[in-house]
């Protein structure tokens, strides 16, 4: 199901591009999309999301129950994600509409408890349902939305790679002026990685986070591979929250709550500074 949801999001983004909107994560297609193309893509996307044919989706391989109502809500949510550039270009009414959809999806959450299972990586071989590569398609978190206000660089793809007990937040940055040039112009990209260590909290579906390091590395400079250049990195002192005097590890601010989780979509709510993150599972996070 994962690859189908990814294709769905890509097709919806392509539909928005036909009206002159180009999400920062994706390049504008060379072929012009017509109204007929858009309708065809939208219809195909709905078929992909709702198809139960064995050749399309192997339902027996899923660890999560399926709800048709949730599928319809996810389709509506992804349309909004594509229309408003993952929240960076969202109006207050669009944000409210997404929040309403998220509240409805919570009612169909196939993982109302146990999302924290295996998150510390030492549960006797028990795998974590959160493990995987998750690409952000929407957020209301101001600390991320503020990245879009930079006059120098614009945020590209944003991922959360969860490999218990490590969760790495990845943000690709693209020079803002690059979008003004044709696609043939040599591109540049810098990748930021924030590494955290995950832990269980007393409340179910709550994941604690301890920051370990930050790395900023060039990936491409004017079309040339820059991966061999040394990154700029900072390692934080490895101090357990439980070892800090006067700090209750259960109420420490570094955590997020899983409010929806299935095979291909993850919605979390961070504690501070607050906000939702909607992500879809993808096969890789190659820049």
Residue pairs with C-beta under 8 A, 6 or more apart in sequence:
1 57
1 62
1 263
1 264
2 263
2 264
2 280
2 281
2 282
2 283
3 283
4 48
4 49
4 51
4 56
4 57
4 264
5 49
5 74
5 78
5 264
5 265
5 280
5 281
6 135
6 264
6 280
6 281
6 282
6 283
7 45
7 48
8 45
8 48
8 49
8 75
8 78
9 78
9 81
9 82
9 137
9 280
10 26
11 41
11 42
11 44
11 45
12 41
12 42
12 45
12 78
12 79
12 81
12 82
13 23
13 25
13 26
13 82
14 26
14 29
14 33
14 41
15 33
15 38
15 41
15 42
15 82
16 23
16 82
16 83
17 23
17 26
17 28
17 29
17 33
18 32
18 33
18 34
18 37
18 38
21 83
21 85
22 28
22 179
23 82
23 85
23 86
24 85
24 88
24 154
24 155
24 156
24 174
24 179
25 86
25 156
25 157
27 183
28 183
30 183
33 41
45 75
46 75
48 56
49 71
49 74
49 75
50 68
50 71
51 57
52 59
59 66
62 262
62 263
63 129
63 263
64 110
64 111
64 261
64 262
64 263
65 110
66 110
67 108
67 110
69 108
70 105
70 108
70 110
70 262
73 101
73 104
73 105
73 108
74 105
74 265
76 101
77 98
77 101
77 102
77 105
77 138
77 278
78 137
78 280
80 94
80 97
80 98
80 101
80 138
81 87
81 98
81 137
81 138
81 278
82 137
83 94
84 90
84 91
84 94
86 136
86 137
86 138
86 139
86 158
87 95
87 98
87 138
87 139
87 140
87 145
88 145
88 148
88 155
90 98
95 140
98 138
98 140
98 276
98 278
99 140
99 276
102 259
102 260
102 267
102 276
102 278
105 259
105 260
105 267
106 259
106 260
108 260
109 259
109 260
109 261
110 261
110 262
111 129
111 205
111 258
111 260
111 261
111 262
112 205
113 204
113 205
114 129
114 204
114 205
115 129
115 130
115 204
115 205
115 207
115 258
115 261
116 200
116 201
116 204
116 205
116 206
116 207
116 258
117 123
117 126
117 128
117 129
118 126
118 127
118 128
118 129
118 131
118 164
119 128
119 130
119 164
119 165
119 198
119 199
119 200
119 207
120 164
120 165
120 198
120 199
120 200
121 128
121 164
121 165
121 166
122 165
128 162
128 164
129 261
130 162
130 164
130 207
130 258
130 261
130 266
131 162
131 163
131 164
132 161
132 162
132 281
133 159
133 160
133 161
133 162
133 281
133 282
133 283
133 284
133 285
134 159
134 160
134 161
134 162
134 266
134 279
134 280
134 281
134 282
135 157
135 158
135 159
135 279
135 280
135 281
135 282
135 285
136 144
136 158
136 159
136 160
136 277
136 278
136 279
137 278
137 279
137 280
138 276
138 277
138 278
139 145
139 158
139 275
139 276
139 277
139 278
140 275
140 276
141 270
141 273
141 274
141 275
141 276
141 277
142 273
142 274
142 275
143 273
143 275
144 155
144 158
144 275
144 277
147 155
147 171
148 154
148 155
150 176
151 176
152 175
152 176
153 173
153 174
153 175
153 176
153 190
154 173
154 174
154 175
154 176
154 179
155 171
155 172
155 173
155 174
156 171
156 172
156 173
156 174
156 189
157 170
157 171
157 172
157 285
157 287
158 169
158 170
158 171
158 172
159 169
159 170
159 282
159 285
160 167
160 168
160 169
160 170
160 277
160 279
161 167
161 168
161 170
161 285
162 198
164 198
165 197
165 198
165 199
166 195
166 196
166 197
166 198
166 212
167 195
167 196
167 197
167 198
167 207
167 209
168 193
168 194
168 195
168 196
169 193
169 194
169 196
170 191
170 192
170 193
170 285
171 191
171 192
172 189
172 190
172 191
172 192
172 219
172 287
173 189
173 190
173 191
173 192
174 187
174 188
174 189
175 188
178 185
178 187
178 188
186 222
186 223
186 224
187 220
187 222
187 223
188 218
188 220
188 221
188 222
188 223
189 218
189 219
189 220
189 287
190 216
190 217
190 218
190 219
191 216
191 217
191 218
191 219
191 287
192 214
192 215
192 216
193 214
193 215
193 216
193 217
194 211
194 213
194 214
195 211
195 212
195 213
195 214
195 215
196 209
196 210
196 211
196 212
196 254
197 209
197 210
197 212
198 207
198 208
198 209
199 207
199 208
199 209
199 210
200 206
200 207
200 208
201 207
201 208
201 249
201 250
201 255
202 250
203 250
203 257
205 257
205 258
205 259
206 255
206 256
206 257
206 258
207 255
207 256
207 257
207 258
207 268
208 241
208 249
208 252
208 254
208 255
209 254
209 255
209 256
210 238
210 239
210 240
210 241
210 254
211 236
211 254
212 235
212 236
212 238
213 233
213 234
213 235
213 236
214 233
214 234
214 236
215 231
215 232
215 233
215 234
216 231
216 232
216 233
217 227
217 229
217 231
217 232
218 226
218 227
218 229
218 231
219 225
219 226
219 227
219 287
220 226
220 287
240 249
241 247
241 249
241 252
241 254
242 249
253 271
253 272
254 271
254 272
255 270
255 271
256 268
256 269
256 270
256 271
256 277
257 268
257 269
257 271
258 266
258 267
258 268
259 267
259 268
259 269
259 276
260 266
260 267
261 267
263 281
264 280
264 281
265 278
265 279
265 280
265 281
266 277
266 278
266 279
266 280
266 281
267 276
267 277
267 278
267 279
268 276
268 277
268 279
269 275
269 276
269 277
270 277
